[in-house]
Amino acid sequence: MKKSFVLLSLIFLLSASVVMAQDSGLVLSEIGMFSAGGTVTEPVEGEYDPTTNWMDAARPGNTAHVDHANVLFMTPADDNGNPIVFLHGYGQSRMGWMTTPDGRDGWAQMFLRNGHAAYLIDQPGRGEAGAAVSMTADGFLDAWSAESKDYKPGDQAWYTHFRIGRVAPERYDGSQFPEGGEAQDQFFRQMTPNTTTFDMGKSAEAVSAVLAEVMERTGNKSIFITHSQGGAVGWDVDVENISAIVAIEPGGAPQVGSDQYNKLLEANIPIIFYYGDYMENGPEDIMSSGFWAMIKAGSFEFAEAYNAAGGDATVIDLPAIGITGNSHFMFQELNNQEIADHIEAWLAERGLN
């Protein structure tokens, strides 16, 4: 499955920013794709007839490979032996790690230049891992109702919830989000719905399979960088193939004393959380301001207990250390290199660079 650098059939998958990164000293020794996890459905009742094949709408005897994760991987020529697995959040795909709304380098390229192989996941039911048993019935997020097949619009709702600004296209004062209509258009067009109703268990199982595959391919545990809803999935995965977790505004921290908490502590996984701006200082009449402040407070509670029990957990409130203006998408904003450097320094302290 592994291929050499000259894999022309995959070049179209890479954003323009990857090409830009090559101009600034990034050399890849390997690039490829694989799927991990998932199941195969039972055959549809009846006997398969190859003479009619796809033209028989009843599809007797057919099976489907579903509920897997899909991974694009890139290995730098100066691989340091500490691969990074990137897991996106809700409404997103791996694209978010590969570029920015204004076309600059994403974190995938930045950490590749630091010597980390990058493994970029599309969760089950998302992006290039869209195959599922049934289409989405999530009437709150992806469709109008459980019966509807119409996509439910959400540009403005997500923009506000992600703390980019009060109402698109305005940005909060001091925002690090790229300015201009073209950047906002690119941001909205990277949003993608689930093809199926989100299932935490299936996603965690598939991502665990990805981490196991990376261990098999590289012989090393993975640094696991998660974002938002992907952060919630990240607490449920198997931990034996993880060297550290970097949680970018996850959808919550494990409850102290829970199974999630205990397995992380037992495995001695170092964890760092990052939170941006416009929470306590966000508009008081917008629910999302208080929501994210509550999520951040829960991470501080987790870290206090985790450290008291002998673990290694850090919470970075970016404004508190003088890094201001970041939204929920700090890895795509104007200072994404500064935050990536901060993460790299934390990894270096733990011998993971």
C-alpha positions as semicolon CSV with decimal commas, in nm:
position;residue;x (nm);y (nm);z (nm)
1;M;0,000;0,000;0,000
2;K;0,291;0,232;0,062
3;K;0,408;0,419;-0,247
4;S;0,708;0,628;-0,337
5;F;0,703;1,003;-0,364
6;V;0,612;0,981;-0,731
7;L;0,245;0,895;-0,684
8;L;0,094;1,110;-0,952
9;S;-0,255;0,974;-0,902
10;L;-0,264;1,137;-0,558
11;I;-0,130;1,481;-0,647
12;F;-0,476;1,619;-0,711
13;L;-0,560;1,551;-0,346
14;L;-0,303;1,796;-0,220
15;S;-0,392;2,159;-0,173
16;A;-0,196;2,441;-0,334
17;S;-0,047;2,505;0,008
18;V;0,137;2,172;-0,002
19;V;0,306;2,280;-0,323
20;M;0,393;2,611;-0,158
21;A;0,542;2,419;0,134
22;Q;0,776;2,233;-0,103
23;D;0,912;2,572;-0,212
24;S;0,998;2,647;0,151
25;G;1,204;2,335;0,214
26;L;0,948;2,055;0,263
27;V;1,057;1,734;0,092
28;L;0,834;1,425;0,114
29;S;0,971;1,074;0,093
30;E;0,632;0,908;0,084
31;I;0,267;0,987;0,023
32;G;-0,033;0,758;0,012
33;M;-0,380;0,669;0,137
34;F;-0,550;0,386;0,321
35;S;-0,876;0,304;0,496
36;A;-0,897;0,152;0,843
37;G;-1,168;-0,003;1,056
38;G;-1,526;-0,041;0,944
39;T;-1,748;-0,338;0,869
40;V;-1,905;-0,522;0,576
41;T;-2,284;-0,545;0,558
42;E;-2,472;-0,872;0,524
43;P;-2,568;-0,952;0,164
44;V;-2,902;-0,821;0,042
45;E;-3,150;-1,106;0,028
46;G;-3,138;-1,297;-0,299
47;E;-2,872;-1,425;-0,536
48;Y;-2,635;-1,190;-0,712
49;D;-2,668;-1,194;-1,093
50;P;-2,354;-1,065;-1,265
51;T;-2,538;-1,035;-1,596
52;T;-2,756;-0,752;-1,464
53;N;-2,516;-0,627;-1,190
54;W;-2,571;-0,258;-1,104
55;M;-2,881;-0,227;-1,327
56;D;-3,082;-0,438;-1,081
57;A;-3,198;-0,172;-0,836
58;A;-3,287;-0,433;-0,571
59;R;-2,916;-0,528;-0,551
60;P;-2,967;-0,894;-0,442
61;G;-2,654;-1,056;-0,302
62;N;-2,466;-0,725;-0,273
63;T;-2,264;-0,616;0,030
64;A;-2,118;-0,275;0,126
65;H;-1,795;-0,179;0,303
66;V;-1,898;0,090;0,552
67;D;-1,811;0,286;0,868
68;H;-1,434;0,301;0,810
69;A;-1,199;0,597;0,836
70;N;-0,994;0,718;0,539
71;V;-0,639;0,848;0,580
72;L;-0,408;1,055;0,363
73;F;-0,050;1,025;0,486
74;M;0,270;1,210;0,407
75;T;0,618;1,130;0,537
76;P;0,893;1,393;0,535
77;A;1,240;1,300;0,412
78;D;1,377;1,390;0,757
79;D;1,119;1,184;0,950
80;N;1,181;1,221;1,325
81;G;0,992;0,907;1,426
82;N;0,705;1,088;1,599
83;P;0,406;1,070;1,362
84;I;0,106;1,294;1,411
85;V;-0,250;1,175;1,354
86;F;-0,490;1,464;1,286
87;L;-0,863;1,428;1,360
88;H;-1,103;1,699;1,241
89;G;-1,419;1,825;1,411
90;Y;-1,786;1,839;1,315
91;G;-1,871;1,976;0,972
92;Q;-1,507;1,935;0,871
93;S;-1,273;1,697;0,692
94;R;-0,894;1,663;0,681
95;M;-0,888;1,963;0,446
96;G;-0,886;2,194;0,749
97;W;-0,539;2,078;0,851
98;M;-0,394;2,119;0,500
99;T;-0,467;2,479;0,415
100;T;-0,616;2,803;0,545
101;P;-0,904;3,015;0,413
102;D;-0,648;3,253;0,261
103;G;-0,434;2,979;0,107
104;R;-0,139;2,965;0,350
105;D;0,019;2,653;0,494
106;G;-0,189;2,445;0,730
107;W;-0,060;2,259;1,034
108;A;0,000;1,945;0,826
109;Q;0,278;2,122;0,634
110;M;0,413;2,302;0,940
111;F;0,459;1,983;1,141
112;L;0,589;1,795;0,836
113;R;0,864;2,056;0,813
114;N;0,946;1,977;1,176
115;G;0,999;1,611;1,083
116;H;0,662;1,464;1,183
117;A;0,488;1,227;0,943
118;A;0,127;1,344;0,900
119;Y;-0,172;1,109;0,898
120;L;-0,489;1,302;0,812
121;I;-0,818;1,131;0,893
122;D;-1,162;1,162;0,741
123;Q;-1,397;1,022;1,005
124;P;-1,659;0,759;0,917
125;G;-1,945;0,923;0,731
126;R;-1,738;1,225;0,634
127;G;-1,531;1,332;0,334
128;E;-1,371;1,036;0,158
129;A;-1,505;0,795;0,420
130;G;-1,870;0,859;0,336
131;A;-1,990;0,499;0,289
132;A;-2,252;0,411;0,550
133;V;-2,541;0,171;0,613
134;S;-2,797;0,451;0,614
135;M;-2,804;0,818;0,523
136;T;-2,817;1,083;0,794
137;A;-3,127;1,113;1,007
138;D;-2,976;1,391;1,217
139;G;-3,243;1,658;1,188
140;F;-3,060;1,898;1,418
141;L;-2,733;1,932;1,228
142;D;-2,730;1,787;0,879
143;A;-3,089;1,763;0,752
144;W;-3,423;1,929;0,816
145;S;-3,567;1,615;0,975
146;A;-3,507;1,244;1,009
147;E;-3,709;1,190;0,692
148;S;-3,561;1,475;0,490
149;K;-3,293;1,440;0,226
150;D;-3,243;1,817;0,200
151;Y;-2,922;1,966;0,338
152;K;-2,982;2,195;0,636
153;P;-2,805;2,533;0,588
154;G;-2,582;2,654;0,870
155;D;-2,323;2,908;0,751
156;Q;-2,430;3,184;0,989
157;A;-2,498;2,952;1,283
158;W;-2,156;2,787;1,263
159;Y;-1,978;3,121;1,210
160;T;-2,124;3,259;1,533
161;H;-2,070;2,937;1,727
162;F;-1,707;2,920;1,615
163;R;-1,655;3,274;1,758
164;I;-1,526;3,427;1,435
165;G;-1,769;3,716;1,467
166;R;-2,116;3,801;1,584
167;V;-2,274;3,774;1,239
168;A;-2,094;3,690;0,913
169;P;-1,911;3,860;0,749
170;E;-1,809;4,080;1,045
171;R;-1,518;3,965;1,261
172;Y;-1,456;4,037;1,627
173;D;-1,214;4,319;1,707
174;G;-0,857;4,194;1,689
175;S;-0,958;3,874;1,511
176;Q;-0,686;3,651;1,370
177;F;-0,931;3,504;1,117
178;P;-0,823;3,592;0,759
179;E;-0,996;3,905;0,633
180;G;-1,200;3,943;0,316
181;G;-1,487;3,789;0,127
182;E;-1,274;3,537;-0,061
183;A;-1,131;3,389;0,259
184;Q;-1,475;3,362;0,416
185;D;-1,609;3,197;0,100
186;Q;-1,327;2,942;0,111
187;F;-1,393;2,875;0,480
188;F;-1,763;2,808;0,427
189;R;-1,690;2,581;0,131
190;Q;-1,471;2,351;0,338
191;M;-1,770;2,266;0,558
192;T;-1,916;1,922;0,487
193;P;-2,201;1,728;0,649
194;N;-2,210;1,372;0,771
195;T;-2,347;1,129;0,517
196;T;-2,488;0,926;0,807
197;T;-2,607;0,998;1,160
198;F;-2,301;1,050;1,378
199;D;-2,209;0,748;1,591
200;M;-1,943;0,805;1,857
201;G;-1,867;0,436;1,898
202;K;-1,816;0,371;1,528
203;S;-1,593;0,675;1,491
204;A;-1,381;0,583;1,793
205;E;-1,344;0,227;1,669
206;A;-1,233;0,341;1,323
207;V;-0,988;0,599;1,461
208;S;-0,844;0,334;1,695
209;A;-0,784;0,121;1,387
210;V;-0,602;0,415;1,223
211;L;-0,374;0,456;1,525
212;A;-0,299;0,083;1,523
213;E;-0,219;0,098;1,150
214;V;0,018;0,391;1,202
215;M;0,197;0,195;1,473
216;E;0,228;-0,103;1,237
217;R;0,358;0,113;0,953
218;T;0,602;0,327;1,151
219;G;0,683;0,126;1,462
220;N;0,598;0,433;1,671
221;K;0,312;0,564;1,876
222;S;0,131;0,871;1,746
223;I;0,093;1,224;1,869
224;F;-0,284;1,267;1,841
225;I;-0,410;1,616;1,750
226;T;-0,787;1,652;1,773
227;H;-1,030;1,938;1,720
228;S;-1,379;2,010;1,854
229;Q;-1,613;1,711;1,808
230;G;-1,305;1,512;1,708
231;G;-1,177;1,582;2,057
232;A;-1,477;1,402;2,205
233;V;-1,406;1,103;1,980
234;G;-1,042;1,124;2,084
235;W;-1,117;1,045;2,448
236;D;-1,291;0,721;2,347
237;V;-1,017;0,566;2,131
238;D;-0,775;0,295;2,241
239;V;-0,473;0,454;2,409
240;E;-0,197;0,198;2,358
241;N;-0,082;0,359;2,032
242;I;-0,084;0,722;2,154
243;S;0,223;0,908;2,280
244;A;0,049;1,241;2,355
245;I;-0,281;1,422;2,293
246;V;-0,312;1,780;2,174
247;A;-0,678;1,878;2,208
248;I;-0,776;2,196;2,021
249;E;-1,095;2,325;2,184
250;P;-1,239;1,975;2,227
251;G;-1,611;1,931;2,283
252;G;-1,540;1,865;2,650
253;A;-1,284;1,696;2,875
254;P;-1,320;1,347;3,025
255;Q;-1,512;1,345;3,351
256;V;-1,278;1,295;3,646
257;G;-1,299;0,933;3,759
258;S;-1,465;0,813;3,438
259;D;-1,341;0,521;3,231
260;Q;-1,201;0,771;2,980
261;Y;-1,012;0,953;3,253
262;N;-0,879;0,638;3,417
263;K;-0,746;0,478;3,097
264;L;-0,561;0,798;3,002
265;L;-0,411;0,825;3,350
266;E;-0,314;0,458;3,363
267;A;-0,143;0,488;3,023
268;N;0,038;0,805;3,142
269;I;-0,067;1,001;2,832
270;P;0,048;1,366;2,842
271;I;-0,233;1,597;2,734
272;I;-0,246;1,963;2,638
273;F;-0,559;2,167;2,569
274;Y;-0,570;2,491;2,368
275;Y;-0,845;2,755;2,384
276;G;-0,882;3,075;2,190
277;D;-1,041;3,413;2,249
278;Y;-1,394;3,561;2,277
279;M;-1,523;3,338;2,555
280;E;-1,549;3,526;2,883
281;N;-1,494;3,845;2,683
282;G;-1,737;3,744;2,407
283;P;-2,087;3,893;2,369
284;E;-2,289;3,803;2,677
285;D;-2,610;3,763;2,479
286;I;-2,464;3,491;2,253
287;M;-2,498;3,142;2,398
288;S;-2,174;3,021;2,241
289;S;-1,963;3,264;2,449
290;G;-2,073;3,101;2,772
291;F;-2,074;2,752;2,620
292;W;-1,705;2,763;2,530
293;A;-1,611;2,927;2,862
294;M;-1,783;2,633;3,035
295;I;-1,597;2,380;2,819
296;K;-1,265;2,548;2,900
297;A;-1,342;2,550;3,274
298;G;-1,408;2,177;3,256
299;S;-1,063;2,124;3,105
300;F;-0,898;2,312;3,393
301;E;-1,088;2,088;3,639
302;F;-0,971;1,780;3,448
303;A;-0,609;1,898;3,444
304;E;-0,605;1,977;3,815
305;A;-0,728;1,628;3,904
306;Y;-0,512;1,454;3,642
307;N;-0,195;1,625;3,765
308;A;-0,280;1,562;4,130
309;A;-0,310;1,192;4,044
310;G;0,037;1,191;3,886
311;G;-0,058;1,265;3,527
312;D;0,065;1,535;3,290
313;A;-0,203;1,777;3,171
314;T;-0,178;2,141;3,065
315;V;-0,446;2,389;2,963
316;I;-0,339;2,680;2,744
317;D;-0,572;2,980;2,752
318;L;-0,414;3,168;2,462
319;P;-0,526;3,520;2,566
320;A;-0,382;3,456;2,913
321;I;-0,035;3,405;2,760
322;G;-0,069;3,708;2,532
323;I;-0,189;3,535;2,213
324;T;-0,518;3,703;2,128
325;G;-0,779;3,708;1,855
326;N;-0,819;3,336;1,790
327;S;-1,147;3,165;1,717
328;H;-1,237;2,795;1,731
329;F;-1,020;2,753;1,418
330;M;-0,682;2,870;1,551
331;F;-0,499;2,626;1,322
332;Q;-0,628;2,813;1,016
333;E;-0,577;3,168;1,134
334;L;-0,311;3,431;1,072
335;N;-0,099;3,321;1,371
336;N;-0,131;2,945;1,315
337;Q;0,250;2,913;1,290
338;E;0,293;3,074;1,633
339;I;0,053;2,825;1,791
340;A;0,213;2,532;1,606
341;D;0,551;2,644;1,745
342;H;0,404;2,650;2,096
343;I;0,281;2,291;2,052
344;E;0,619;2,183;1,914
345;A;0,794;2,328;2,218
346;W;0,559;2,132;2,448
347;L;0,630;1,814;2,250
348;A;1,005;1,878;2,270
349;E;0,985;1,896;2,651
350;R;0,845;1,542;2,637
351;G;1,099;1,409;2,389
352;L;0,851;1,392;2,102
353;N;1,027;1,588;1,829
